[in-house]
Amino acid sequence: MEVTRFAPSPNGPLHLGHAWSAIVAHDLARKRGGRFLLRIEDIDGARSQPQLADEFRRDLAWLGLEWDEVPAQSTRLAAYEAAADSLRSRGLLYPCTCTRAEIGGPVYRGTCRGRTDAPRDAAWRLDVERALAMSGPLEWTDEIAGVQRADPGFAGDPVLVRKDAPASYHLAATLDDAADGVTLVTRGRDLFSATHVHRLLQALLGLPVPRWHHHLLLVESDGRKLAKRRGSGAAGFGLAQRRLAGEDGRALADSLRAHRFPSGISLGEGLD
């Protein structure tokens, strides 16, 4: 049975891009006689706003979607800690105190690799080279792009345990999808590269390997994806804003399915 999921973070209101992603995941599950899950990813420190989870549920119901809800990330901290401890015990994690300014770009060049001390304010990074030596070559399959050879070192050694959160997106989402029985990880094309890391984590932690479906994103006229950090939830694209204004959510969902997008919106790669 196919199992998909929609996993929003309550750090800002949902917008049309979220609606598109939820509809794609929902419809894939329904067409295949499967389940569509809602998971609230609520471990983003001070940015998390618990009250937004209820708004998300109202937004999805307004769109006419039906789902099964699974435990939020905040209930799974022990699982994240256990996984990190397992990787750490095998010498696959190392502490890192580098700031973004010190890193100076998107690729982390291993400045802290080999550290033996573990400051309390350190993040913990995966030693990708050592991990790949342990796992061997890996592949994963995207329904749109086909079979991919895993190349998790694209951005250097990724953070798995953040300084300000019990787990990074990479570790938490990978463990959650396994725990929830997700068979088709449905998400935007902007997360395609992250899947290389997730496939490596699955191998290291003995987790089941799903398939992936990385769909195109809704983008604004400048080609950039709708994003909470740029105010897309409150710039005429917010779902709650439209819902409270009396718009027909089911009609909006059907328009998105038919690729009839609101003015100023189209499908694209959406890479910033």
Backbone torsions as a table, in degrees:
resi	resn	phi	psi	omega
1	MET	NA	130.2	179.7
2	GLU	-72.1	134.6	177.1
3	VAL	-128.5	120.7	176.4
4	THR	-116.0	174.0	179.6
5	ARG	-152.6	157.5	170.9
6	PHE	-124.1	127.0	-169.7
7	ALA	-131.9	77.4	-178.6
8	PRO	-81.5	154.9	174.7
9	SER	-102.6	132.3	-178.1
10	PRO	-81.1	59.0	177.7
11	ASN	-115.9	15.7	177.8
12	GLY	168.0	161.3	-177.6
13	PRO	-66.7	152.1	175.9
14	LEU	-72.4	149.5	178.1
15	HIS	-127.7	-174.8	-175.9
16	LEU	-60.8	-30.7	177.0
17	GLY	-63.5	-38.8	175.6
18	HIS	-66.7	-41.0	178.5
19	ALA	-58.2	-45.2	179.6
20	TRP	-59.4	-47.8	-178.5
21	SER	-63.6	-43.0	179.4
22	ALA	-64.1	-41.2	-179.2
23	ILE	-65.2	-42.8	178.8
24	VAL	-59.8	-47.8	-178.9
25	ALA	-65.8	-44.0	179.6
26	HIS	-59.7	-47.6	-174.4
27	ASP	-71.4	-34.2	176.1
28	LEU	-62.5	-42.7	178.8
29	ALA	-64.9	-45.0	-176.7
30	ARG	-65.8	-40.6	-179.6
31	LYS	-64.5	-25.2	-176.7
32	ARG	-105.6	13.6	176.7
33	GLY	67.8	29.1	-175.3
34	GLY	-109.5	-156.1	-176.2
35	ARG	-119.5	143.5	175.5
36	PHE	-113.9	121.6	-175.3
37	LEU	-105.5	148.8	169.5
38	LEU	-113.4	126.4	176.7
39	ARG	-130.0	126.0	179.4
40	ILE	-89.7	119.4	-178.2
41	GLU	-96.1	89.4	-165.1
42	ASP	-114.6	39.7	179.8
43	ILE	-115.8	27.6	-176.1
44	ASP	-89.4	42.0	173.7
45	GLY	55.6	-138.1	-175.4
46	ALA	-67.4	-16.2	-179.1
47	ARG	-74.6	-21.8	-177.7
48	SER	-69.7	135.4	177.6
49	GLN	-123.5	94.8	-172.6
50	PRO	-51.7	-33.2	-176.7
51	GLN	-65.0	-19.9	-178.6
52	LEU	-71.3	-21.9	-179.3
53	ALA	-59.5	-40.5	178.1
54	ASP	-66.7	-35.7	175.5
55	GLU	-62.8	-39.2	178.7
56	PHE	-60.9	-44.0	-179.7
57	ARG	-62.8	-41.2	178.3
58	ARG	-64.5	-39.8	180.0
59	ASP	-63.0	-45.5	-178.3
60	LEU	-66.1	-41.4	177.8
61	ALA	-63.9	-38.3	178.2
62	TRP	-62.0	-34.0	177.1
63	LEU	-75.9	-8.8	-179.7
64	GLY	87.5	16.7	-179.2
65	LEU	-89.8	150.1	175.9
66	GLU	-123.1	143.2	-173.6
67	TRP	-150.2	164.7	167.6
68	ASP	-108.4	129.3	-178.7
69	GLU	-93.6	137.5	178.3
70	VAL	-111.8	165.9	-176.5
71	PRO	-57.4	142.3	177.9
72	ALA	-70.0	161.4	-178.2
73	GLN	-60.5	-32.1	-177.1
74	SER	-63.9	-14.4	177.4
75	THR	-91.3	-0.6	-170.0
76	ARG	-117.6	19.3	-173.5
77	LEU	-62.1	-35.9	-179.7
78	ALA	-63.4	-36.3	179.0
79	ALA	-67.2	-39.8	178.6
80	TYR	-64.7	-43.2	-179.3
81	GLU	-63.5	-41.9	-179.7
82	ALA	-63.7	-41.5	179.3
83	ALA	-65.1	-43.8	178.4
84	ALA	-62.1	-41.7	178.7
85	ASP	-61.9	-39.5	179.1
86	SER	-62.3	-45.5	179.3
87	LEU	-67.4	-39.0	-179.9
88	ARG	-64.6	-39.5	-178.2
89	SER	-66.3	-21.5	178.8
90	ARG	-95.8	8.9	178.4
91	GLY	73.7	23.3	-175.9
92	LEU	-98.1	-10.1	176.8
93	LEU	-116.6	148.0	173.9
94	TYR	-139.7	149.1	-178.2
95	PRO	-75.5	146.4	-177.9
96	CYS	-139.9	128.6	178.2
97	THR	-113.0	11.6	-179.2
98	CYS	-64.7	138.3	173.7
99	THR	-89.6	166.4	178.1
100	ARG	-60.1	-37.5	179.7
101	ALA	-64.8	-37.8	179.5
102	GLU	-70.0	-34.7	178.6
103	ILE	-68.4	-43.0	171.1
104	GLY	73.1	18.3	178.8
105	GLY	168.9	-177.6	-175.0
106	PRO	-75.5	-17.2	-176.2
107	VAL	-104.4	123.6	176.8
108	TYR	-87.2	124.2	-170.3
109	ARG	-97.9	18.5	171.7
110	GLY	77.5	29.7	-177.4
111	THR	-55.4	-40.7	-175.9
112	CYS	-94.8	-0.1	-179.1
113	ARG	-59.2	132.5	-178.8
114	GLY	96.3	-3.3	178.1
115	ARG	-63.3	145.2	177.7
116	THR	-111.1	-22.1	176.1
117	ASP	-81.9	159.9	-177.7
118	ALA	-136.1	81.3	178.2
119	PRO	-58.3	149.3	-177.6
120	ARG	-63.3	-28.1	-177.5
121	ASP	-94.3	17.9	-177.5
122	ALA	-86.3	147.2	164.5
123	ALA	-87.2	166.5	178.1
124	TRP	-121.7	124.8	-177.5
125	ARG	-106.6	150.6	175.4
126	LEU	-84.3	128.3	174.0
127	ASP	-79.8	94.7	-171.7
128	VAL	-63.2	-42.0	-178.3
129	GLU	-61.0	-45.4	179.3
130	ARG	-67.0	-38.8	-179.5
131	ALA	-64.3	-41.5	179.0
132	LEU	-67.3	-33.5	176.3
133	ALA	-63.7	-30.0	179.7
134	MET	-82.1	-38.1	-174.3
135	SER	-85.5	-31.2	-171.4
136	GLY	79.3	179.7	-179.2
137	PRO	-60.9	143.7	-177.5
138	LEU	-134.1	152.2	174.5
139	GLU	-130.4	160.0	172.0
140	TRP	-147.2	160.8	-173.1
141	THR	-121.8	125.5	172.1
142	ASP	-103.3	135.1	-177.0
143	GLU	-63.3	-25.1	-177.9
144	ILE	-96.5	-46.5	-173.8
145	ALA	-92.1	-11.7	178.0
146	GLY	88.5	-161.7	-176.2
147	VAL	-73.8	133.7	-178.9
148	GLN	-123.0	139.0	170.9
149	ARG	-84.1	127.8	-176.2
150	ALA	-65.0	129.6	178.9
151	ASP	-133.6	71.3	-170.9
152	PRO	-74.1	-6.3	-179.0
153	GLY	-89.6	18.1	-174.7
154	PHE	-60.1	-29.7	-179.0
155	ALA	-122.4	23.6	-177.3
156	GLY	84.3	-153.6	-178.0
157	ASP	-86.6	114.3	-175.0
158	PRO	-76.9	151.9	173.5
159	VAL	-75.0	130.0	175.1
160	LEU	-108.3	-29.5	174.8
161	VAL	-123.5	115.1	-176.0
162	ARG	-79.2	161.6	175.1
163	LYS	-66.4	-33.8	-172.3
164	ASP	-111.9	11.4	-179.2
165	ALA	-154.0	153.8	-176.2
166	PRO	-71.1	-13.6	178.4
167	ALA	-161.7	151.4	173.6
168	SER	-82.8	171.5	176.1
169	TYR	-55.7	-42.2	-177.1
170	HIS	-56.6	-51.5	-175.8
171	LEU	-72.3	-47.8	-175.2
172	ALA	-63.7	-49.1	-176.7
173	ALA	-64.3	-37.9	179.9
174	THR	-64.9	-45.6	178.6
175	LEU	-66.7	-40.8	-178.5
176	ASP	-64.0	-44.9	-178.8
177	ASP	-61.5	-37.4	177.2
178	ALA	-67.7	-45.2	-178.6
179	ALA	-63.7	-33.5	-177.0
180	ASP	-87.7	-1.9	178.8
181	GLY	71.1	28.5	-179.9
182	VAL	-69.2	127.8	-179.7
183	THR	-103.5	-20.6	-179.9
184	LEU	-136.2	102.7	-179.6
185	VAL	-78.7	108.2	-174.6
186	THR	-106.0	117.8	-178.3
187	ARG	-160.6	176.4	-173.5
188	GLY	-73.6	159.4	-179.5
189	ARG	-60.8	-22.9	-179.8
190	ASP	-66.3	-16.9	179.9
191	LEU	-102.3	10.4	-178.7
192	PHE	-56.6	-47.1	-176.3
193	SER	-66.3	-30.4	179.5
194	ALA	-63.3	-25.6	-177.2
195	THR	-64.6	-28.4	176.2
196	HIS	-59.9	-41.8	177.9
197	VAL	-68.3	-42.1	-177.4
198	HIS	-64.4	-36.4	178.3
199	ARG	-65.5	-38.4	177.3
200	LEU	-65.0	-42.9	178.8
201	LEU	-62.3	-38.7	177.6
202	GLN	-60.0	-41.5	179.2
203	ALA	-66.3	-43.5	-176.8
204	LEU	-68.7	-33.1	-174.9
205	LEU	-101.4	3.8	177.9
206	GLY	66.4	38.1	-177.4
207	LEU	-96.4	154.1	175.8
208	PRO	-64.2	153.1	-177.3
209	VAL	-108.2	111.6	176.3
210	PRO	-80.8	-176.1	165.1
211	ARG	-101.1	167.5	-179.0
212	TRP	-125.4	155.4	175.3
213	HIS	-139.2	99.4	-179.1
214	HIS	-97.6	104.2	-174.5
215	HIS	-89.8	160.7	172.9
216	LEU	-64.1	158.8	-176.2
217	LEU	-106.0	158.7	168.1
218	LEU	-80.1	129.5	-177.3
219	VAL	-125.6	155.1	176.4
220	GLU	-82.8	179.0	-173.7
221	SER	-62.5	-22.4	178.2
222	ASP	-87.3	3.8	177.5
223	GLY	86.8	-3.2	179.8
224	ARG	-88.6	146.2	-178.5
225	LYS	-67.0	153.4	170.0
226	LEU	-63.2	134.8	-175.9
227	ALA	-146.5	139.6	177.5
228	LYS	-58.2	-40.3	-174.9
229	ARG	-66.1	-18.3	177.4
230	ARG	-104.7	14.1	173.7
231	GLY	79.4	20.7	-177.5
232	SER	-64.3	-24.1	179.6
233	GLY	-75.3	-10.2	-177.2
234	ALA	-132.5	24.9	-177.3
235	ALA	-120.0	34.1	-177.6
236	GLY	90.9	-7.3	-179.1
237	PHE	-106.3	-3.8	-177.1
238	GLY	-70.1	138.2	-179.5
239	LEU	-70.5	-46.6	-179.8
240	ALA	-61.3	-38.9	178.4
241	GLN	-59.0	-45.1	-179.8
242	ARG	-71.7	-39.9	-179.4
243	ARG	-62.6	-46.3	-178.2
244	LEU	-70.6	-20.2	177.4
245	ALA	-82.7	-3.2	176.3
246	GLY	93.0	9.5	178.0
247	GLU	-65.9	151.1	178.9
248	ASP	-81.8	108.1	-175.9
249	GLY	-67.5	-38.3	179.3
250	ARG	-65.9	-37.6	177.6
251	ALA	-66.8	-39.1	176.5
252	LEU	-62.0	-44.5	179.2
253	ALA	-60.6	-41.8	179.6
254	ASP	-66.4	-35.0	177.8
255	SER	-66.1	-41.0	178.1
256	LEU	-64.1	-41.2	178.3
257	ARG	-60.0	-35.5	-178.5
258	ALA	-87.4	6.6	-179.1
259	HIS	61.4	32.5	171.2
260	ARG	-100.5	94.9	-171.9
261	PHE	-96.6	151.3	175.6
262	PRO	-58.3	158.1	-179.3
263	SER	-54.5	135.8	177.7
264	GLY	87.6	2.4	-177.1
265	ILE	-123.4	140.4	175.4
266	SER	-151.0	177.8	176.8
267	LEU	-91.5	140.6	178.0
268	GLY	-167.8	-175.8	179.2
269	GLU	-70.3	-38.2	176.5
270	GLY	66.1	32.1	-179.9
271	LEU	-90.2	124.6	-178.6
272	ASP	-72.8	NA	NA
